[in-house]
Amino acid sequence: MKAIDRQYRTGWVGWLRDLANAGGTGGLNWHVHAAQSLQRWMPTRELIAQFLAQVQPTSSNLVLIGCSAGWMLPTPWLARFKHIDVYDIDPLVPLLFGIRHARTLRAQGVTVTYHRSDAIAGLPTLLQRHPDACWWFDNVLGQLGFRLGDEDMAERQLRQLKSMLKGREWGSLHDVYSGPVDSLLALPVCEAVQWTRLDDLPQEQAQVNLNKLNMPHADAAQALLGKLNATGVWHDHATQEVFEKGTLTTMLPWAFKPRYWHWLQAAWVRP
Ligand SMILES: C[S@@+](CC[C@H](N)C(=O)[O-])C[C@H]1O[C@@H](n2cnc3c(N)ncnc32)[C@H](O)[C@@H]1O
């Protein structure tokens, strides 16, 4: 059973803009790049599948935010739910998520409802609408800065998110850093590392536990970039404080383009 809810009214211009690039975070641009990159993304998709396989949500309802066509999502993990509410601003999502996942899900008795909606701005309302669901932000939070056009505002909003989600079961996969890798060196190895922020101090003073070793945040960030043979200027996606300090997170390398990589962060939070 497929239902589509169209409460996000942007007019034709907004609809076309979201169709094309969804505020620089998705749309047709994204789908073409994703479809052409699936093979290169395979190691990261496997790391995501391994991460999600360990997540055992207690709710049978999932609110899935910013999943696009679910290019990086494993269908078997989605199949553990009875009902999925998909929220994305991209008008192509019902069609493409339907082709990649929903047909199989339907055959397994999972129902999917699509909402074309700004789920970050509308989060307080959505939390009321779905009191019993668990939540997965699917590589959407790291693009908030692009969408708002203001990194400081994005950082503030992202820091507040965990308070809004208090008492809920939720997780997120999001960009932390992205940038060019050295084209003269061999391509980096796609290996996950564990990362825990140990305090709420500003980054220059903060301590992080990286693969069981405590160190200053700056050293941990350098170690991550070093693993990917980073070169040039890297972008910080302002997502450092999405999770509460002390949350064990998994950092996953992602060959977004052959020589332009990202570090993604994933964690699942229980109330
Ligand atoms: C980088 S893409 C995510 C890709 C997706 N996880 C996948 O595997 O294909 C970001 C997605 O988030 C959506 N998005 C961006 N901001 C959003 C918002 N405020 N509310 C809902 N969806 C949003 C975009 O339309 C896009 O589909």
The ligand as an SDF file (V2000), in Angstrom:
LIG
                    3D

 27 29  0  0  0  0  0  0  0  0999 V2000
   22.5890   13.5570    0.2040 C   0  0  0  0  0  0  0  0  0  0  0  0
   20.9420   13.1840   -0.1520 S   0  0  0  0  0  0  0  0  0  0  0  0
   20.7040   11.7080    0.8040 C   0  0  0  0  0  0  0  0  0  0  0  0
   20.8690   10.5410    0.1310 C   0  0  0  0  0  0  0  0  0  0  0  0
   20.2360    9.3010    0.6240 C   0  0  0  0  0  0  0  0  0  0  0  0
   20.5630    9.0090    1.9690 N   0  0  0  0  0  0  0  0  0  0  0  0
   20.6510    8.2010   -0.3090 C   0  0  0  0  0  0  0  0  0  0  0  0
   21.2210    7.2230    0.1370 O   0  0  0  0  0  0  0  0  0  0  0  0
   20.4190    8.3550   -1.4880 O   0  0  0  0  0  0  0  0  0  0  0  0
   20.0130   14.2450    0.9110 C   0  0  0  0  0  0  0  0  0  0  0  0
   18.5140   14.0360    0.7860 C   0  0  0  0  0  0  0  0  0  0  0  0
   17.8730   14.7940    1.8020 O   0  0  0  0  0  0  0  0  0  0  0  0
   16.7640   15.4850    1.2440 C   0  0  0  0  0  0  0  0  0  0  0  0
   16.5630   16.6710    2.0960 N   0  0  0  0  0  0  0  0  0  0  0  0
   17.3870   17.7280    2.2470 C   0  0  0  0  0  0  0  0  0  0  0  0
   16.9060   18.5730    3.1690 N   0  0  0  0  0  0  0  0  0  0  0  0
   15.7390   18.0390    3.6050 C   0  0  0  0  0  0  0  0  0  0  0  0
   14.7660   18.4560    4.5760 C   0  0  0  0  0  0  0  0  0  0  0  0
   14.9160   19.5820    5.2630 N   0  0  0  0  0  0  0  0  0  0  0  0
   13.6960   17.6640    4.7800 N   0  0  0  0  0  0  0  0  0  0  0  0
   13.5360   16.5050    4.0760 C   0  0  0  0  0  0  0  0  0  0  0  0
   14.4290   16.0670    3.1580 N   0  0  0  0  0  0  0  0  0  0  0  0
   15.5080   16.8190    2.9280 C   0  0  0  0  0  0  0  0  0  0  0  0
   17.1800   15.7840   -0.1860 C   0  0  0  0  0  0  0  0  0  0  0  0
   16.0620   15.9610   -1.0180 O   0  0  0  0  0  0  0  0  0  0  0  0
   17.9560   14.5080   -0.5270 C   0  0  0  0  0  0  0  0  0  0  0  0
   17.0940   13.5280   -1.0360 O   0  0  0  0  0  0  0  0  0  0  0  0
  1  2  1  0
  2  3  1  0
  2 10  1  0
  3  4  1  0
  4  5  1  0
  5  6  1  0
  5  7  1  0
  7  8  2  0
  7  9  1  0
 10 11  1  0
 11 12  1  0
 11 26  1  0
 12 13  1  0
 13 14  1  0
 13 24  1  0
 14 15  1  0
 14 23  1  0
 15 16  2  0
 16 17  1  0
 17 18  1  0
 17 23  2  0
 18 19  1  0
 18 20  2  0
 20 21  1  0
 21 22  2  0
 22 23  1  0
 24 25  1  0
 24 26  1  0
 26 27  1  0
M  CHG  2   2   1   9  -1
M  END
$$$$
